[in-house]
Each structure stands twice: as C-alpha cells, then as structure tokens.
Amino acid sequence: MANPPDVGQSQTQVPPVCYRHPGRQTYVSCVRCGRPACPDCLRPAAVGHQCVDCIREGNRGVRQATGRFGGSVTSGARVTWVLLGLNIVLYFVMLAHPSLEYDWWMLAGNKQVGGVADGQWYRLITSAFLPGTGSLGIIDIAFNMWALLLVGPALERTLGSVRYLAVYIASALGGGVAYYFIAPQFQPALGASGAIFGLFGAWFVLSRRLGIDSRPVVMLIAINLFLGFVIPQIAWQDHIGGLATGLVLTAAYVYAPRKNRTLIQVAATIAVLALLGAGVALRDYQLVHQVLA
C-alpha cells in the first residue's frame, strides 16, 4: 500500500522556528522581512506584525518629537515623582538614623568641626534632600513637596525631563552656595527650599515667555520670601540663591535661539555650574584667610 505523496511530505517537513530563538516553533512571520518570529519578537503594525529588528531599522530615520524649548516631549511627570519619592524616603531614613542629619546638613564649618570649608562639598547638595528633625521639619517637607507637585509636572512637560531636572539640581546647589556665602559659618541648615524656589523662578520665566499671567507666581514668591525673613530658623539665604539660579538657567533655556539651541542650553548649564563652583572656591579662600589672619 502506498501513502499519498503529500502525507509523506508533511511527516518530514520541519516546523519553522523563530529567527532569534531557534528553540521556539512559530508559524507567524514578519510582514516586512518575511522571517518567522515568536510572539516575544513581534510587535503590532498597521498591517500584521513586524519583528523587532525591522521596527528598530524603521525608527532610525524617524525624527524624535521635541518640545517648544528643545526638550523631549513628555506627557507624564516621572522626574517630579522620583524627586518627591526620594525626598520622602530620605526623610524617613533620617528619622530612623538621626546621625544622617549631622552628616548631610549644610555647614560652612572648619577643620575642627567639618563642613564645606573642610572639603565636604557634597553638603551643598545633600542638604537639599533632608528637611531636618526639628519642629519645622514636617512643615518644611510638607510645604516643599506640595509646591513640587504644584509646579513640577507642568514645568517638566514644558521644559522636558532633562532640562527640568537640571534646573532643580542647579537651584538646590545655588541655594547651598548662597547660604555658604551669607549665613553664619557654624549655623547648619537643611531642606529643599532652594530647589523649590528655583522652580518658582522657572515658573515665572516661563509665564513671561509664554505670555501667561505671572502675578500668581510673583505673589507666591513674595509671600514665601517674606516668611523666610520674619520666621526664625528659615534659611532665607537658600531661598535667594535657589530663586536666582532658577531664573537665570531657565531664561537661558527658553530664550535660546532655535539655531544651535541645544548647544547653547548645554553651555549655559555648564556656565552656571562653573560660576557656582567658582563661588564655593572663593568662599573657601575667604574662610581659610580668616583663620590664618
């Protein structure tokens, strides 16, 4: 008895396998290149499915969308939520380990007690991520995180995540540098107020640039600056430094001409950071000569 020809062929035919995973059988192929691929290697397309390599190849020539001021278009506020979570987590870590407050707070110091003047420059930025354990600690973090949620998401969507984060970090650093220059040498300080005031400054600049009513943010800045001068234990120096840094850096971002805009924005960021670094070096020099005098 003889088998029909097609039966014998079907018994010896080898099932197709995924071109990226030879151990996986599949009967689905990429509509673009025709290679068989498993579900993990296929993505939905306008018609059928395409393999990940064809999608990657197709995206190489696609220009990524950019925002009005050069940043990547984003619909969420991931950086804002990360900053919020980081501040809150570090607050509870500090409550569990109070010594962190002494290790991270902003302090000019000297060789005997430590501080920025003793080479502990990290305090200029670490102090911006702890609110302190004193009576104003919970109020400080509550206000700063509320303000971060108030202005952060809109700023992040407008500037783009990278530029927004740069404004936040530079403003935190600018607040620390201003405090280093103006505050008494052995008076410690903690809190994210410098970074928050930098975001207030960014909000003001963007309002002016986009033709939006800036009176609400001006009022918010004025009220909080006033409270910083009249309420003890508030580091108004940090507010001034953060506000000035946020104003200058955001202005450089949003008023940069379209031609070579990214290059100008990067150069402005480097220039601001270099200026803050020079300020720290100058203050170090002043404090060293005070000791030697």
N, C-alpha and C positions, 0 to 999 in steps of 0.2 A: 504494500500500500504506500502510495506516495503522498507527502504533505504538499499542500498548495504552496506555491513559491513565496507568497507574502508572509505566510506563517513562519517559515524558516528564517526569513529576513528579520522579522520582528523579534524573534528569540535571540538573535545575535547582535541586535542593534544596541549600542552603548548610550545610556541616557546622557543628555548634555549636563555639564556642571558649570558652576559659577566661574567666571574667568579670574576672579580674585580669590575665591575659596574653592579650590579643586575638590574638596571633600563634600561639597554640597550640590545635590542634584537640583536642577531647575529647568522649567520649561518656559520661562519668561525671558525675553530678550530686550535689550535697549533699542528703542525706536530710532536712535540716531546712528549708532555704530553696528547694531545687529548682534552684539555679543551677548551670550546668555549670562544672566546675573541673578543672584539670590535677592530676597527682599531687603536685606541689610545694605545692599549695594545699589539699590534703585531708588529713585525719587520721582514723585508725580510730576508730569509735564503737561503742557497744554493738550497734547495728544499722547496717550500711553504713558510710558515711564522711560526715564533716561538714567544711565549709570552715573555714578558719582564722578568718574573721570571726565565724561562728556560735559557734565554740568560745570565742573571746575574749568575745563577748557573754554566753555562758552562765556564764563564770567570774567575771563582775563581781559577781554576787550570792553567790558561794561564799566562805565564811569560811575563811581560811587557818588550818591547824592550828598551834598554838603549844605549846611545851614547858611543863613544870611551873612554870618561873620566868619565863615570858613570851617567851623566845627562840623563833625559828623552829625547827620540828622538822627535824633533820638526821640522816641515817644514816651519813654519812661524817665525814671529818676534814680537809677541804680546807685550812682555815686552818692547822692544825698542819703539814701537809705543805708549805705555802707558806713558813711560818716556818722549817721545817727546811731547805728548799732554799735560802732566802735566806741563812741563816747559813753554810751550807757554801760556797755560791758566793762570798760576800764573803770567806770565809777564803782561798780560792784566789786571789782577786783581790788580797788583801793580800800573799800570798806572792809574787805576780808584781810587785806595786808596793808595796814596804815603806814608802814615804812615807805611804801611807794610814793606817798605824798612828799616826803622829805627828799627822796631820791630824784623826783621829777620836777618839783616846782621851780619856778623862775626865781633865780637868786644871783645877784651880781657876785657876792662873796669875795673870797681871797684865798691865799694859800692855807690859811688856818681852818676855815670853815667850808671850803669848796665853793663851787659856783661857776658862772660863766667866765669870770676873770681868772679862774684857775684852770681854764681849758675845757670845762664841761659845757661846750656849746650846744649839746643836744637839749639842754634845758630850754632853749629858746623855742623849741617845737613841742617837746614832750609836755611842757606845762600847759599847752593849749588843749590837751586831751584829758585833763583831770579838773574837776570843779572844786576840789577841796572837801574836807570833812567837817569844816566849821559850821556855824549856824547858818551861813549863807550858801552852803554847798548845794543843798537840794533845790533851793530857789534859783541858784545860778544855773544848774544844769537844766532845770525845768524851763526857764526862760530861753536859754540858748538853743535848746532842742526845738522848742516851739517856734522860735524865729527861723531856725534852719528849715523846718517844714513849711514855714510861711513863704519864704523867698527862694529856697533852694531849688525845688523842682522846676519852676519857671525859668530861673537862670540857667539851669543845666540844659534844658531843652533849647534855649536861645543861643547860648554860647557853645554848646557841645560839651561832652563829659570831660575831655582833657583840659580844655581852657577853663572850665568851671572849677575843676579840682586845682588847677594851677593858681587861680585867684584865691581859693580857700587856704591853701598851704602858704602861699606868699603873704597873705594877710595875717595869718597866725604868726608867721615869722616876723612880719613887720611890727605887729603888736609887741612881740617879745623884745625886739631891738629898741623900740621907743621906750619901753619900760626900763630896759637896761641903761639907757641914757638919762632918763629923767627921775626915776624913782630912787629913794634912798638905797644905799648899797646893800644893806643887810635886811631888807624888807622883802619876804617871799611873796609870790603870787601864783595863782592857778586859775584856769578857766579858758573857755573857748571864745570869750568875748571879742578878742582881736579878730579872729576869723569871721565871726558873725558880723561885726561892724564892717569888715571888708566886703561881705556880701551886701550889706546895706549900701555901701558906696557903689558897688557894681550895679545894684538895682537903680540907683539914682542916675548913673551914667547911661544905662540902657533906656531909662524912661526919657531922658533928654534926646538921646539918639533916635528913638522911635517916635518921638512926638507925643508921648503919653504924659498925662498929668503926673508930675513928680511931687506934688505937695504932700501926699500921704507919706512917702518915704522920708521927705525932709522933716516932717513932723515927728516921725518915729525916731530918726537920728537925733533931732534936737532934744526930745524928751529923755532919751537914754543917755545922751551926753550930760544933760543937766543932772540926772540922778547920779551919774558917776562922780560928779563934783561935790554933791551935797551929802551923799550917804557914805559913811566911813566903811573901810575895808573893800571898796570897789576900786580897781586899778584903772583909773581914767586914762593913764598913760598908754595902756594897752589898747584902749578904745581908739584913741587918736591915731596911734601907729597903724592899727589894722584898717581903719577907715581911709587914711591917706594912701596906703598901699593898694587897697581895693579900687579906689578911684583912679589912680594912675595906671594900673595894669589893665583894668577894664577899658579905660579910654584908649589905650594903645591897641587893644583888640578890636574894638568896634569902629574906630576911626581910621584904621589902617586901610590904605587904598587897595582896591581889588587886585591890581598888579603886584605880584610878589607878596601877597598878603600874609601867607603862612610864614614866609621868611622874616618879614617884619615883626610878626607876632612872637616868633621864637626869639628873635633878637631883643625885643622889648622885655620878654620874660627873663632872659639871661642878664640884661642890664639892670633890672630891678633887683634880682638876687645878688648881683655883684655889688650894687650900691648898699644893700643891707649888710653884706659881708664886710664891706669897707667900713661901715658904721660900727660893726662889732669890733673890728681891728682897732679903730680909732679910740673907742671907749676902753678897750683893753690897755692901750698905750696910756691913756689918761690915768687909769686906776693904778697902773704899775708906777707911774711917776709920782703919784700921790703918796704911795708907800715909801718910795725912795727919797722923797723930799724931806 
